[in-house]
Amino acid sequence: MNEFSNISIIKDFEESYKQGYRCVYYETDEANNYFNVYLKNFETEKVKTIQSTIEDGEVFKQYIRSIT
């Protein structure tokens, strides 16, 4: 297990990635205290959004940097 394995947003992202979704954009919505990750499956043209806390969003950004 890695340091990110217990974070809900990362679990959701990894499961979505297995289903063919790729992260196309993420943003912090400070007005509503949310972090949003926008995903798209380019084969099916479906899109989805994962929403979490801003704190978990910061961890998500660290995770993304660690895998790129």
N, C-alpha and C positions, 0 to 999 in steps of 0.2 A: 504494500500500500504506500501511496505517496502522501505528502503533506496536504494535498487538496482533496483527498478521497471522501472526506466527510462533509463537504460543503454541498448543499442542495443544488445550487445553480450549476455547479460543475458536473454533478451527477446527471442533471437534466440535459446539459450540453452534450456530455459524452453519449448518452442514450440517443439523442437527436442526431448526433454525428454518425452513429451506427446505422441510422435509418436514412442516411444520405443528405442530411441538412448540413449546411455550411454557414458559418458566421459571416454576415455581410456588413454588420454595423453594430456598434453598441454605444449607449449614451447614459448619462446620469441625468435624471429628472429631479433636480434638487427641490423644486416647488412642491412635489408630491412625495419626496423621500423614497424614490425608486431608482433602480438601475435596470435598464432594459437591454436585452440582447436580441437582435433581429436575425433570424435564420431563414435560409432558403434552400429548398431541394431543387436543384437545377434540372433534374430529370423529370420530375412531376410538376414543376412550377409552383409547388405549394410553399407557403411561407408560414412562419410561426414566430412568436415572441416569448422569451423567457423573462420573467420579471422577478426581481429580488430586492433586497435591501441595498443601500449604497455601500455599506460595509462589505457585504458579500460580493458586490460588484468590484470592489478594489481587489479582493482576492482573485476573482475571475480574471481581471486584467493581468495579475501576476502569473496566473496559470497560463494564459495565452502567450505571454512573453517567454515562459519557460519551455514551451513546445515549439516555438518558431525559431 
